[in-house]
Amino acid sequence: MAGVPRLSSIAVAAIVLLGLGATATFATVAWWVETSYGVSVSARDDVEWTLWVPNPGNPMPWTTVGTVAVAGAMTTPYGTLLNLTGRGSADVRFSTGGIGFGSGAFDLAPPVNLSGRQGQWPNGTYAVWRHTSDSAANLSVASGLGFHAARLDESWNCGGSGFVGYLREGWNLLPIRFGDCLGLVSSVPGLIPAALLVPGTVLAVVVRRRGRLERERTGFSPEDASAPRHGRG
């Protein structure tokens, strides 16, 4: 039975460096992109409420904190709004993400166009409807759009844009919140793929040449020579 060929330490080092270099190259050119839309409600624990809030426009999975449910969409004079029902303070976060390739991260982000918008910042508003079990209870809502994109040598974080305010019973027009972005760019991580691929390629060439020279000298490769031989008894 033939033995399993053993790799030299140089060959192992070449494989490791080339593998890490390929991974670093992928991390340099591929973006991880996530967009999100969050709605946070603050109310007394005993207050039950129904809110119609702006719809993100695209189907997005969501997570919740507290007692709250996403009960479908409602057609209103301000467009199609989301129907949220809950009790006390609660949060809903819609998000979607994935990997993409391109020179600009913002071109890869799924668009989030909130419904119920009237006008533009700084004078624009979003429409929100409220109904509660206690019309005199204080209830506030805060919402924001988020965007995160990252690769090995660049990252972007954007947030803030949305709406915020205290709600009265019935329709409310809440002011649009100002949003901004923070970007970080570094040239050092972009050099990592070359720092791994160049020595890995050099070691791979060395291993190949050593193997060829050994075969020319003995007729066997180093791996062949290290494999146990079996003769007839």
N, C-alpha and C positions, 0 to 999 in steps of 0.2 A: 504494500500500500504506500503510495507516494506521500511524503510529508508535505506540510503546508509551508510554502516559501516564507522566509522571514525578511522583513524590510530592515534596511540599515537605519541608523539614527538620522542620517542626513535625509534619507527618503521620507521618514516620518515627519521631520521638521519641514520639508518642502510641502508635504500634503497639508499640514496644519496651517502654514503661512498662506498657502494659496486658498484654502477654505475660508480662513478669516478675511483675506483680502476680498474674496468674492462677496462675502456677507457685508463687509464694510462698503463695497461699491454699491450694492443694492440699497443699503441704508442711506447712501448719499444721493441717489437719484429718485428714490421712492418717497412719496409723501404719505404720512398718516394724517387724515383729515377728519374732523368731527364738527358737526354743527348741532346746536341745541337751542331749545326754547323752554324756558321755565316760568311757571306761575306759582307765586307764593301767596297764601291767604292767611291773614291774622284776624282771629275772632275769639270770643269767649268759648270755653269748652262746651257750653250748653246751647250754643247758637247753631241751628241748622240753616244751611244756605244753598241757594242755586245761583250760579253765575253763568252768564254767556260772555265768553272772552274771545279775543281774536284767534283765528285758526291759522296754523302755520302753512297751510296750503298743500303740503306734500304729506303722504302717509309716513308717520314716524313712530317707532315704538316708544313707550313711555314707562316711567317708574313713578311711584307715589310714596309719600310719607304722610302719615296721619290718616284720618277718615275722609276719603275723597274718592270719587269715581268719575271717569270720563264717560258721559252718557250720550255720546253721539254729537251730531251737528244740528244747528238750528238756522233756518232761513229767516233773516231779519231785514229791516230797512237799511242796515249797515253792512249787508253781505252775509255770508255764511259764517256763523260763529260756533265755537265749541261750547257744549253744555256740560258744566262741571257741577256736581252735587257733593256736599260734604257737611261736616260738623266740626266746629272749632277751627284751630289752626292746622293748615295742611299745605303740602307742596306737590306739584306735578312737574315732571321734567321729561320733555320729548327730546330725543337725540338720535342721530344717525351718523355713521362714520364708515371709513373704508380706506383702502390703499389706492393711490393714483400716481401717475407719472406725468410730469410736465414742468415747464420752467417756472410757472407761477402757481402758488398754492390756492389763491382765490379763484382761479378758473376751474378748480377741481371740486369746490364746495357745492353741495346740493343747495339750490336757492331756497330761502325761507322768506316768503312774502306774506306777512301777517294781514289778515282781512280786518275790516272795520276801521281802516285808517282814513283820516280826513286831513288833507294838507301835508305840509312838510315841516321838519324841524326848522326853527324853534317854535313855530306857532301851530304845528299840527297836533292832532289828537287821535286817540283810539277809543272806540265805543265799547263800553262794558255795561251789562245789565245785571241788576241785583234783585233777589227776593230772599228774605230771611224769615225765620220763625219769630224774630223780635225786631220790628222795624226801627226801634230806637237804639239797637245795639251798634256799637262801633265795629266796623269791618273795613279792613284795608287790603289792598292787593298790590303786589309788585311783580313785574315781569321783565325778563331780559332775554335778548338773543345772544348766543355765544358762538364763537368760532375758534377752533384750535387746529393748527397744522404744524407738523414737525418732521424734519428729517435730520440726518447726522450733523449738518453744518448750518441749519437754519430753523427757526421756529417763529410762529405767530400766535398771539392770543388776543382775541377781540371780544368785547362785551359791553354791556351797559344799555344798548339800544332796546327800547321797549316802552313800558308805561308803569306808572305808580300813582297811588292816591287813595284817599278814603272814599267809600262808596255810600251813596244814599239809595233808597229803594227806587227801582226803575232804572232808566237810562242814565249813564254817566259818560262824559267825554273827558278822558284823562290825557294830560299832556305827554307828548313823546319824550322819552328820556334820551339824553345825549350818549352816544357810544364812541369808543375809541379803540385803537389797536396798539399793541406793543410787539415789535419785531426784534429778534436777536439773530445776528449773522456772524459766523466765525469762519475764517479760512483754514484754521488749524485742523478741525476734523476732516475737512476735505482732502487733506494730505495723507490721512491714515490708509486708504486703499493702496496708494503707491508705496507707502512704507512697508506694507505687508506683501504686495504682489511682486515687487522688484526682487527682494531677497529670496522669496519663495521660488520665483522663476529661475534665479541663479542656481539655487540648490538643486532644482529639478534638472537643469542642464548638466550640473556636475554628476548627479546620479546616473544620468543617461550615458554620459561619456565614460564614466568608470565601468558601467556594465558592458559597454561596447568593447573597451580595451580588455576587459577580463575575458570576454568571449573570444576575442582575437588571440589572446595569449594561451588560453587553456581549452577553448571550445565549450566552456560552460560559463554561465552568468554567475555572479556571487550568490544569487538566490538558489540556483541549481546546485552549487557547491555546498550550500548549507543544508540542503534537503537530505535526509537519510536515504541510503541506498539499500535495496534488498536483493539478495542473490538467492540462488537455489540451494537448498540444503542437501 
